[in-house]
Amino acid sequence: MEEQVEMYGDVAVFRFPGEYLNASNARAFKTDIQGVLEGRRKVVFDLSNLTFIDSMGLAALLSCLRQLNRNEGDLKLCGMNGSVRSVFELVRFHKVLDLLNDREEAVRSFD
């Protein structure tokens, strides 16, 4: 999973590799992403490949946010298509997580 991480200064940008984050892969994602989150405080998830997310996928992202918050870090999301973004807005996750248009905007938001 580490190979999908690009560093922009002290900000780690992880490009989600699949089209789905749902009940079938959320648990594996949470396990695999630990290496990306460990020891970092500024993380961006680029979700431009994502076409579908369900409640288990949302819970997995919330778990990542909580882990980063415990270490005084933060998580930003970017690159969502309209249907994925509408799911976040429907469940009001846009009030909990920063949803940004692209990775440049997301990285700059840490300043």
C-alpha positions in Angstrom: 0.0 0.0 0.0 3.0 2.3 0.7 3.7 2.6 -3.1 0.5 4.6 -3.5 1.7 7.3 -1.2 3.3 10.5 -2.5 4.9 13.0 -0.1 4.4 16.7 -0.5 6.6 18.1 2.3 5.2 16.6 5.4 1.8 15.7 3.9 1.2 12.1 2.8 -1.2 11.7 -0.2 -2.6 8.3 -0.6 -4.4 7.5 -3.9 -7.1 5.0 -3.2 -6.4 2.2 -5.7 -9.9 0.7 -6.2 -13.3 1.7 -7.4 -15.2 0.5 -4.3 -14.9 0.9 -0.6 -17.6 -1.2 0.9 -18.4 -4.1 3.1 -16.4 -6.5 0.9 -13.1 -4.6 1.3 -13.4 -2.1 4.2 -11.8 -4.4 6.8 -8.8 -5.1 4.6 -8.5 -1.4 3.8 -8.4 -0.5 7.5 -5.6 -3.1 8.1 -3.6 -2.2 5.0 -3.8 1.6 5.6 -2.2 1.3 9.0 1.3 1.5 7.5 0.4 4.8 5.7 -1.1 6.4 8.8 1.5 5.3 11.3 3.7 8.1 12.4 2.0 10.7 10.2 0.0 13.7 11.2 -1.1 15.1 7.8 -2.8 12.7 5.4 -4.8 13.2 2.2 -6.8 10.4 0.7 -7.2 11.0 -3.1 -10.5 9.3 -3.9 -10.6 10.1 -7.6 -10.7 6.3 -8.5 -13.6 5.7 -6.1 -17.0 5.2 -7.8 -18.9 3.6 -4.8 -18.8 3.8 -1.0 -21.2 2.3 1.5 -21.6 2.6 5.3 -18.7 0.2 6.0 -16.5 2.3 3.7 -17.5 5.5 5.5 -16.8 3.8 8.9 -13.4 2.8 7.6 -12.6 6.4 6.7 -13.9 7.6 10.0 -11.6 5.1 11.8 -8.6 6.6 9.9 -9.6 10.1 11.0 -9.9 9.0 14.6 -6.5 7.3 14.5 -4.9 10.5 13.1 -6.8 12.7 15.6 -5.4 10.7 18.5 -1.9 11.7 17.3 -3.0 15.3 16.8 -3.2 14.7 13.1 -5.9 15.3 10.5 -7.3 13.6 7.3 -8.5 15.4 4.2 -10.3 13.8 1.3 -10.1 15.0 -2.3 -11.0 14.1 -5.9 -14.5 12.6 -5.2 -16.9 12.3 -8.1 -20.4 13.7 -7.7 -22.1 10.5 -6.6 -19.5 9.7 -4.0 -19.5 13.2 -2.7 -23.3 13.1 -2.5 -23.1 10.1 -0.1 -20.8 12.1 2.2 -23.2 15.0 2.1 -26.3 12.8 2.7 -24.8 11.4 5.9 -23.3 14.8 6.8 -19.7 13.5 6.8 -18.8 16.8 5.1 -19.2 18.3 8.5 -16.7 15.9 10.0 -14.1 15.5 7.1 -12.7 18.2 4.9 -13.8 17.4 1.3 -11.6 19.2 -1.2 -11.6 19.3 -5.0 -8.0 18.1 -5.8 -4.8 17.0 -4.1 -3.2 20.4 -4.5 -6.0 22.1 -2.7 -6.0 19.4 0.0 -2.2 19.7 0.6 -2.5 23.5 0.8 -5.3 23.2 3.3 -2.8 22.0 5.9 -1.0 25.4 5.9 
